[in-house]
Amino acid sequence: MIETVIICTLLYVGVALSLAGMGLGTNTNSFSPETAMADCFQAVGLGWMTYVIYVCALFGLTASISTNFMATVRVVQSFGRDGLLP
């Protein structure tokens, strides 16, 4: 578990440093907080990378929502078994 946290932290720091190196912090008025990574790639001329970022975000959100739905079903099933639901 600790290795996963360390790897995620290193990836997060690496992405933050690369975006800072690309100039994300130089002109903050042109970047939207929701799409800052895609906007940064667009600003340096890598417009095709924005589509890759959006598709990866879509897959990440889909996986997260699916996982939450599966967990919710298991919790409701446990409530029903314990007699906590009418």
MITOR-293139 format. One record per residue: residue number from 1; x, y negated, z negated of N, C-alpha, C, O, CB in turn. Coordinates in steps of 0.001 Angstrom, whole numbers. Glycine has a CB too. Layout:
! MITOR-293139
node num:NUM; npx:X; npy:Y; npz:Z; capx:X; capy:Y; capz:Z; cpx:X; cpy:Y; cpz:Z; opx:X; opy:Y; opz:Z; cbpx:X; cbpy:Y; cbpz:Z $
...
***
This chain:
! MITOR-293139
node num:1; npx:824; npy:1194; npz:0; capx:0; capy:0; capz:0; cpx:871; cpy:-1262; cpz:0; opx:579; opy:-2218; opz:718; cbpx:-939; cbpy:4; cbpz:-1211 $
node num:2; npx:1916; npy:-1263; npz:-788; capx:2768; capy:-2447; capz:-861; cpx:3503; cpy:-2679; cpz:458; opx:3776; opy:-3819; opz:832; cbpx:3775; cbpy:-2309; cbpz:-2007 $
node num:3; npx:3821; npy:-1585; npz:1162; capx:4489; capy:-1733; capz:2454; cpx:3571; cpy:-2417; cpz:3464; opx:4026; opy:-3232; opz:4266; cbpx:4937; cbpy:-364; cbpz:2987 $
node num:4; npx:2284; npy:-2088; npz:3426; capx:1326; capy:-2711; capz:4322; cpx:1210; cpy:-4197; cpz:4047; opx:1152; opy:-5001; opz:4977; cbpx:-31; cbpy:-2048; cbpz:4192 $
node num:5; npx:1177; npy:-4564; npz:2789; capx:1100; capy:-5981; capz:2425; cpx:2358; cpy:-6715; cpz:2886; opx:2273; opy:-7836; opz:3386; cbpx:914; cbpy:-6142; cbpz:897 $
node num:6; npx:3509; npy:-6097; npz:2722; capx:4764; capy:-6725; capz:3149; cpx:4790; cpy:-6897; cpz:4667; opx:5193; opy:-7949; opz:5163; cbpx:5974; cbpy:-5886; cbpz:2686 $
node num:7; npx:4364; npy:-5873; npz:5404; capx:4352; capy:-5958; capz:6866; cpx:3386; cpy:-7043; cpz:7336; opx:3723; opy:-7825; opz:8225; cbpx:3965; cbpy:-4599; cbpz:7484 $
node num:8; npx:2197; npy:-7100; npz:6753; capx:1223; capy:-8129; capz:7134; cpx:1734; cpy:-9529; cpz:6806; opx:1523; opy:-10469; opz:7573; cbpx:-114; cbpy:-7884; cbpz:6426 $
node num:9; npx:2397; npy:-9661; npz:5680; capx:2954; capy:-10963; capz:5309; cpx:4031; cpy:-11386; cpz:6293; opx:4066; opy:-12543; opz:6711; cbpx:3524; cbpy:-10921; cbpz:3887 $
node num:10; npx:4905; npy:-10469; npz:6665; capx:5960; capy:-10792; capz:7624; cpx:5384; cpy:-11150; cpz:8995; opx:5878; opy:-12067; opz:9651; cbpx:6930; cbpy:-9617; cbpz:7756 $
node num:11; npx:4355; npy:-10442; npz:9431; capx:3705; capy:-10777; capz:10697; cpx:3049; cpy:-12157; cpz:10643; opx:3130; opy:-12929; opz:11599; cbpx:2661; cbpy:-9718; cbpz:11051 $
node num:12; npx:2401; npy:-12458; npz:9522; capx:1748; capy:-13755; capz:9350; cpx:2780; cpy:-14884; cpz:9396; opx:2575; opy:-15896; opz:10067; cbpx:968; cbpy:-13795; cbpz:8017 $
node num:13; npx:3878; npy:-14704; npz:8685; capx:4929; capy:-15721; capz:8667; cpx:5561; cpy:-15853; cpz:10050; opx:5871; opy:-16962; opz:10485; cbpx:6006; cbpy:-15374; cbpz:7614 $
node num:14; npx:5753; npy:-14736; npz:10741; capx:6321; capy:-14784; capz:12087; cpx:5446; cpy:-15544; cpz:13066; opx:5949; opy:-16340; opz:13859; cbpx:6548; cbpy:-13391; cbpz:12598 $
node num:15; npx:4147; npy:-15308; npz:13020; capx:3221; capy:-16025; capz:13901; cpx:3204; cpy:-17513; cpz:13540; opx:3201; opy:-18365; opz:14428; cbpx:1789; cbpy:-15425; cbpz:13800 $
node num:16; npx:3192; npy:-17824; npz:12254; capx:3180; capy:-19230; capz:11830; cpx:4448; cpy:-19949; cpz:12285; opx:4383; opy:-21088; opz:12747; cbpx:3037; cbpy:-19331; cbpz:10299 $
node num:17; npx:5591; npy:-19297; npz:12158; capx:6845; capy:-19920; capz:12588; cpx:6894; cpy:-20088; cpz:14106; opx:7385; opy:-21102; opz:14602; cbpx:8040; cbpy:-19087; cbpz:12117 $
node num:18; npx:6397; npy:-19119; npz:14829; capx:6419; capy:-19240; capz:16290; cpx:5478; cpy:-20343; cpz:16767; opx:5798; opy:-21067; opz:17709; cbpx:6036; cbpy:-17905; cbpz:16944 $
node num:19; npx:4319; npy:-20474; npz:16123; capx:3409; capy:-21562; capz:16496; cpx:4000; cpy:-22916; cpz:16133; opx:3833; opy:-23887; opz:16872; cbpx:2048; cbpy:-21383; cbpz:15812 $
node num:20; npx:4685; npy:-22987; npz:15007; capx:5339; capy:-24239; capz:14637; cpx:6454; cpy:-24558; cpz:15627; opx:6665; opy:-25720; opz:15974; cbpx:5899; cbpy:-24160; cbpz:13200 $
node num:21; npx:7161; npy:-23540; npz:16077; capx:8213; capy:-23750; capz:17066; cpx:7677; cpy:-24171; cpz:18414; opx:8362; opy:-24867; opz:19163; cbpx:9023; cbpy:-22505; cbpz:17223 $
node num:22; npx:6458; npy:-23759; npz:18737; capx:5840; capy:-24153; capz:19999; cpx:5286; cpy:-25573; cpz:19941; opx:4899; opy:-26132; opz:20967; cbpx:4731; cbpy:-23181; cbpz:20365 $
node num:23; npx:5248; npy:-26147; npz:18765; capx:4816; capy:-27531; capz:18655; cpx:3413; cpy:-27722; cpz:18162; opx:2805; opy:-28756; opz:18441; cbpx:4945; cbpy:-28179; cbpz:19942 $
node num:24; npx:2868; npy:-26761; npz:17435; capx:1500; capy:-26891; capz:16947; cpx:1361; cpy:-28063; cpz:15990; opx:336; opy:-28745; opz:15998; cbpx:1061; cbpy:-25609; cbpz:16262 $
node num:25; npx:2364; npy:-28309; npz:15175; capx:2252; capy:-29361; capz:14174; cpx:2572; cpy:-30748; cpz:14680; opx:2441; opy:-31707; opz:13920; cbpx:3135; cbpy:-29055; cbpz:13045 $
node num:26; npx:2991; npy:-30905; npz:15943; capx:3391; capy:-32221; capz:16421; cpx:2215; cpy:-33124; cpz:16757; opx:2265; opy:-34325; opz:16491; cbpx:4260; cbpy:-32075; cbpz:17623 $
node num:27; npx:1168; npy:-32570; npz:17332; capx:5; capy:-33375; capz:17707; cpx:-1246; cpy:-32644; cpz:17245; opx:-1849; opy:-31895; opz:18013; cbpx:-37; cbpy:-33642; cbpz:19251 $
node num:28; npx:-1631; npy:-32854; npz:16013; capx:-2739; capy:-32093; capz:15430; cpx:-4098; cpy:-32534; cpz:15934; opx:-5078; opy:-31818; opz:15731; cbpx:-2708; cbpy:-32209; cbpz:13938 $
node num:29; npx:-4196; npy:-33687; npz:16584; capx:-5497; capy:-34156; capz:17056; cpx:-6009; cpy:-33358; cpz:18252; opx:-7217; opy:-33314; opz:18485; cbpx:-5413; cbpy:-35620; cbpz:17423 $
node num:30; npx:-5125; npy:-32734; npz:19005; capx:-5559; capy:-32035; capz:20211; cpx:-5899; cpy:-30571; cpz:19964; opx:-6354; opy:-29885; opz:20880; cbpx:-4491; cbpy:-32129; cbpz:21260 $
node num:31; npx:-5689; npy:-30076; npz:18744; capx:-5936; capy:-28668; capz:18467; cpx:-7125; cpy:-28510; cpz:17525; opx:-7222; opy:-29182; opz:16498; cbpx:-4686; cbpy:-28010; cbpz:17865 $
node num:32; npx:-8017; npy:-27614; npz:17898; capx:-9150; capy:-27284; capz:17045; cpx:-8697; cpy:-26251; cpz:16015; opx:-7961; opy:-25333; opz:16376; cbpx:-10354; cbpy:-26748; cbpz:17886 $
node num:33; npx:-9102; npy:-26360; npz:14759; capx:-8665; capy:-25388; capz:13755; cpx:-9131; cpy:-23966; cpz:14061; opx:-8460; opy:-23004; opz:13686; cbpx:-9170; cbpy:-25799; cbpz:12393 $
node num:34; npx:-10270; npy:-23820; npz:14736; capx:-10793; capy:-22495; capz:15031; cpx:-10002; cpy:-21797; cpz:16130; opx:-9891; opy:-20571; opz:16128; cbpx:-12246; cbpy:-22590; cbpz:15428 $
node num:35; npx:-9454; npy:-22558; npz:17061; capx:-8756; capy:-21978; capz:18208; cpx:-7349; cpy:-22537; cpz:18353; opx:-6870; opy:-22732; opz:19470; cbpx:-9542; cbpy:-22228; cbpz:19485 $
node num:36; npx:-6691; npy:-22794; npz:17244; capx:-5380; capy:-23441; capz:17294; cpx:-4347; cpy:-22590; cpz:18020; opx:-3534; opy:-23126; opz:18773; cbpx:-4896; cbpy:-23744; cbpz:15893 $
node num:37; npx:-4360; npy:-21284; npz:17811; capx:-3367; capy:-20433; capz:18457; cpx:-3564; cpy:-20439; cpz:19977; opx:-2598; opy:-20577; opz:20726; cbpx:-3452; cbpy:-18993; cbpz:17907 $
node num:38; npx:-4791; npy:-20292; npz:20424; capx:-5061; capy:-20308; capz:21864; cpx:-4755; cpy:-21685; cpz:22454; opx:-4210; opy:-21776; opz:23554; cbpx:-6528; cbpy:-19922; cbpz:22143 $
node num:39; npx:-5098; npy:-22744; npz:21743; capx:-4811; capy:-24095; capz:22223; cpx:-3318; cpy:-24338; cpz:22350; opx:-2867; opy:-25027; opz:23265; cbpx:-5424; cbpy:-25126; cbpz:21292 $
node num:40; npx:-2558; npy:-23772; npz:21433; capx:-1109; capy:-23945; capz:21462; cpx:-516; cpy:-23273; cpz:22697; opx:350; opy:-23848; opz:23357; cbpx:-471; cbpy:-23373; cbpz:20184 $
node num:41; npx:-967; npy:-22077; npz:23012; capx:-477; capy:-21404; capz:24216; cpx:-914; cpy:-22149; cpz:25471; opx:-163; opy:-22221; opz:26444; cbpx:-977; cbpy:-19954; cbpz:24263 $
node num:42; npx:-2115; npy:-22699; npz:25454; capx:-2599; capy:-23478; capz:26593; cpx:-1735; cpy:-24721; cpz:26788; opx:-1452; opy:-25108; opz:27922; cbpx:-4078; cbpy:-23877; cbpz:26391 $
node num:43; npx:-1317; npy:-25346; npz:25692; capx:-530; capy:-26574; capz:25772; cpx:857; cpy:-26345; cpz:26356; opx:1416; opy:-27244; opz:26984; cbpx:-403; cbpy:-27191; cbpz:24404 $
node num:44; npx:1418; npy:-25162; npz:26163; capx:2755; capy:-24893; capz:26697; cpx:2706; cpy:-24233; cpz:28066; opx:3746; opy:-23848; opz:28601; cbpx:3532; cbpy:-24014; cbpz:25738 $
node num:45; npx:1509; npy:-24094; npz:28647; capx:1388; capy:-23588; capz:30003; cpx:1139; cpy:-22104; cpz:30130; opx:1262; opy:-21555; opz:31225; cbpx:2591; cbpy:-23915; cbpz:30736 $
node num:46; npx:794; npy:-21441; npz:29050; capx:484; capy:-20014; capz:29098; cpx:-1020; cpy:-19811; cpz:28922; opx:-1470; opy:-19215; opz:27944; cbpx:1272; cbpy:-19239; cbpz:28005 $
node num:47; npx:-1780; npy:-20314; npz:29880; capx:-3240; capy:-20255; capz:29795; cpx:-3794; cpy:-18845; cpz:29786; opx:-4833; opy:-18594; opz:29177; cbpx:-3838; cbpy:-21004; cbpz:30933 $
node num:48; npx:-3112; npy:-17913; npz:30456; capx:-3600; capy:-16535; capz:30489; cpx:-3558; cpy:-15896; cpz:29109; opx:-4322; opy:-14974; opz:28825; cbpx:-2779; cbpy:-15705; cbpz:31469 $
node num:49; npx:-2674; npy:-16380; npz:28256; capx:-2544; capy:-15803; capz:26917; cpx:-3765; cpy:-16123; cpz:26048; opx:-4054; opy:-15402; opz:25093; cbpx:-1269; cbpy:-16320; cbpz:26240 $
node num:50; npx:-4473; npy:-17193; npz:26376; capx:-5670; capy:-17528; capz:25603; cpx:-6719; cpy:-16423; cpz:25728; opx:-7426; opy:-16119; opz:24767; cbpx:-6256; cbpy:-18875; cbpz:26072 $
node num:51; npx:-6816; npy:-15825; npz:26923; capx:-7782; capy:-14737; capz:27109; cpx:-7386; cpy:-13511; cpz:26288; opx:-8244; opy:-12828; opz:25730; cbpx:-7892; cbpy:-14363; cbpz:28600 $
node num:52; npx:-6100; npy:-13239; npz:26218; capx:-5626; capy:-12117; capz:25405; cpx:-5959; cpy:-12359; cpz:23938; opx:-6395; opy:-11442; opz:23242; cbpx:-4104; cbpy:-11911; cbpz:25585 $
node num:53; npx:-5758; npy:-13576; npz:23466; capx:-6044; capy:-13917; capz:22072; cpx:-7533; cpy:-13793; cpz:21789; opx:-7922; opy:-13259; opz:20750; cbpx:-5558; cbpy:-15342; cbpz:21749 $
node num:54; npx:-8368; npy:-14276; npz:22693; capx:-9817; capy:-14197; capz:22484; cpx:-10313; cpy:-12756; cpz:22485; opx:-11165; opy:-12394; opz:21674; cbpx:-10549; cbpy:-14994; cbpz:23559 $
node num:55; npx:-9787; npy:-11930; npz:23389; capx:-10202; capy:-10525; capz:23433; cpx:-9764; cpy:-9792; cpz:22161; opx:-10523; opy:-9000; opz:21603; cbpx:-9614; cbpy:-9828; cbpz:24682 $
node num:56; npx:-8540; npy:-10060; npz:21710; capx:-8067; capy:-9433; capz:20466; cpx:-8901; cpy:-9890; cpz:19273; opx:-9196; opy:-9091; opz:18385; cbpx:-6579; cbpy:-9763; cbpz:20226 $
node num:57; npx:-9281; npy:-11159; npz:19244; capx:-10139; capy:-11648; capz:18164; cpx:-11505; cpy:-10983; cpz:18204; opx:-12072; opy:-10659; opz:17161; cbpx:-10295; cbpy:-13165; cbpz:18251 $
node num:58; npx:-12033; npy:-10778; npz:19404; capx:-13318; capy:-10097; capz:19545; cpx:-13240; cpy:-8666; cpz:19032; opx:-14130; opy:-8216; opz:18309; cbpx:-13770; cbpy:-10106; cbpz:21005 $
node num:59; npx:-12182; npy:-7947; npz:19400; capx:-12012; capy:-6575; capz:18919; cpx:-11812; cpy:-6535; cpz:17404; opx:-12329; opy:-5641; opz:16734; cbpx:-10823; cbpy:-5911; cbpz:19621 $
node num:60; npx:-11070; npy:-7495; npz:16863; capx:-10857; capy:-7533; capz:15415; cpx:-12141; cpy:-7793; cpz:14655; opx:-12406; opy:-7150; opz:13639; cbpx:-9840; cbpy:-8593; cbpz:15065 $
node num:61; npx:-12940; npy:-8732; npz:15141; capx:-14220; capy:-9004; capz:14488; cpx:-15173; cpy:-7826; cpz:14601; opx:-15893; opy:-7515; opz:13652; cbpx:-14862; cbpy:-10243; cbpz:15086 $
node num:62; npx:-15183; npy:-7171; npz:15751; capx:-16043; capy:-6007; capz:15928; cpx:-15662; cpy:-4888; cpz:14966; opx:-16535; opy:-4265; opz:14363; cbpx:-15970; cbpy:-5507; cbpz:17369 $
node num:63; npx:-14379; npy:-4631; npz:14821; capx:-13924; capy:-3596; capz:13894; cpx:-14267; cpy:-3950; cpz:12457; opx:-14671; opy:-3085; opz:11680; cbpx:-12421; cbpy:-3383; cbpz:14032 $
node num:64; npx:-14109; npy:-5206; npz:12106; capx:-14412; capy:-5645; capz:10744; cpx:-15901; cpy:-5514; cpz:10439; opx:-16275; opy:-5045; opz:9364; cbpx:-13960; cbpy:-7093; cbpz:10540 $
node num:65; npx:-16743; npy:-5921; npz:11366; capx:-18189; capy:-5832; capz:11158; cpx:-18629; cpy:-4379; cpz:11076; opx:-19463; opy:-4030; opz:10239; cbpx:-18944; cbpy:-6551; cbpz:12286 $
node num:66; npx:-18079; npy:-3529; npz:11934; capx:-18436; capy:-2103; capz:11898; cpx:-18042; cpy:-1471; cpz:10567; opx:-18799; opy:-680; opz:10004; cbpx:-17759; cbpy:-1349; cbpz:13056 $
node num:67; npx:-16881; npy:-1812; npz:10074; capx:-16428; capy:-1289; capz:8784; cpx:-17339; cpy:-1759; cpz:7656; opx:-17670; opy:-982; opz:6760; cbpx:-14982; cbpy:-1721; cbpz:8508 $
node num:68; npx:-17742; npy:-3014; npz:7696; capx:-18641; capy:-3527; capz:6666; cpx:-20007; cpy:-2847; cpz:6723; opx:-20597; opy:-2563; opz:5681; cbpx:-18805; cbpy:-5034; cbpz:6814 $
node num:69; npx:-20510; npy:-2587; npz:7917; capx:-21786; capy:-1884; capz:8037; cpx:-21704; cpy:-478; cpz:7466; opx:-22617; opy:-32; opz:6771; cbpx:-22223; cbpy:-1827; cbpz:9494 $
node num:70; npx:-20611; npy:223; npz:7758; capx:-20464; capy:1582; capz:7232; cpx:-20366; cpy:1574; cpz:5711; opx:-20927; opy:2447; opz:5048; cbpx:-19226; cbpy:2257; cbpz:7834 $
node num:71; npx:-19659; npy:596; npz:5159; capx:-19545; capy:509; capz:3703; cpx:-20893; cpy:175; cpz:3077; opx:-21229; opy:709; opz:2019; cbpx:-18499; cbpy:-545; cbpz:3305 $
node num:72; npx:-21667; npy:-697; npz:3711; capx:-22976; capy:-1070; capz:3179; cpx:-23916; cpy:124; cpz:3149; opx:-24663; opy:303; opz:2187; cbpx:-23588; cbpy:-2196; cbpz:4009 $
node num:73; npx:-23885; npy:930; npz:4180; capx:-24744; capy:2114; capz:4223; cpx:-24397; cpy:3063; cpz:3079; opx:-25294; opy:3629; opz:2455; cbpx:-24607; cbpy:2837; cbpz:5579 $
node num:74; npx:-23132; npy:3239; npz:2804; capx:-22714; capy:4141; capz:1720; cpx:-23125; cpy:3598; cpz:353; opx:-23507; opy:4368; opz:-529; cbpx:-21192; cbpy:4354; cbpz:1758 $
node num:75; npx:-23051; npy:2276; npz:169; capx:-23452; capy:1676; capz:-1105; cpx:-24963; cpy:1817; cpz:-1295; opx:-25415; opy:2162; opz:-2387; cbpx:-23034; cbpy:180; cbpz:-1166 $
node num:76; npx:-25748; npy:1557; npz:-250; capx:-27199; capy:1692; capz:-357; cpx:-27575; cpy:3148; cpz:-607; opx:-28506; opy:3420; opz:-1365; cbpx:-27891; cbpy:1170; cbpz:919 $
node num:77; npx:-26871; npy:4083; npz:14; capx:-27126; capy:5499; capz:-224; cpx:-26847; cpy:5861; cpz:-1683; opx:-27600; opy:6623; opz:-2290; cbpx:-26268; cbpy:6362; cbpz:715 $
node num:78; npx:-25774; npy:5320; npz:-2241; capx:-25467; capy:5575; capz:-3656; cpx:-26535; cpy:4973; cpz:-4568; opx:-26924; opy:5585; opz:-5563; cbpx:-24083; cbpy:5002; cbpz:-4018 $
node num:79; npx:-27005; npy:3777; npz:-4228; capx:-28094; capy:3174; capz:-5007; cpx:-29323; cpy:4061; cpz:-4990; opx:-29960; opy:4270; opz:-6022; cbpx:-28443; cbpy:1783; cbpz:-4463 $
node num:80; npx:-29654; npy:4578; npz:-3824; capx:-30826; capy:5449; capz:-3700; cpx:-30680; cpy:6733; cpz:-4491; opx:-31639; opy:7197; opz:-5108; cbpx:-31076; cbpy:5779; cbpz:-2249 $
node num:81; npx:-29491; npy:7311; npz:-4477; capx:-29258; capy:8546; capz:-5242; cpx:-29359; cpy:8318; cpz:-6747; opx:-29808; opy:9193; opz:-7487; cbpx:-27887; cbpy:9122; cbpz:-4905 $
node num:82; npx:-28940; npy:7138; npz:-7190; capx:-28976; capy:6805; capz:-8596; cpx:-30332; cpy:6311; cpz:-9070; opx:-30519; opy:6076; opz:-10264; cbpx:-27950; cbpy:5783; cbpz:-8885 $
node num:83; npx:-31269; npy:6152; npz:-8167; capx:-32610; capy:5703; capz:-8522; cpx:-32706; cpy:4198; cpz:-8700; opx:-33619; opy:3723; opz:-9376; cbpx:-33055; cbpy:6380; cbpz:-9777 $
node num:84; npx:-31797; npy:3438; npz:-8117; capx:-31810; capy:1983; capz:-8275; cpx:-32641; cpy:1268; cpz:-7206; opx:-32847; opy:56; opz:-7275; cbpx:-30397; cbpy:1459; cbpz:-8244 $
node num:85; npx:-33112; npy:2030; npz:-6223; capx:-33962; capy:1438; capz:-5177; cpx:-35388; cpy:1931; cpz:-5373; opx:-35603; opy:3064; opz:-5804; cbpx:-33441; cbpy:1800; cbpz:-3741 $
node num:86; npx:-36369; npy:1078; npz:-5053; capx:-37765; capy:1517; capz:-5203; cpx:-38127; cpy:2586; cpz:-4179; opx:-39260; opy:3067; opz:-4163; cbpx:-38718; cbpy:323; cbpz:-5065 $
***
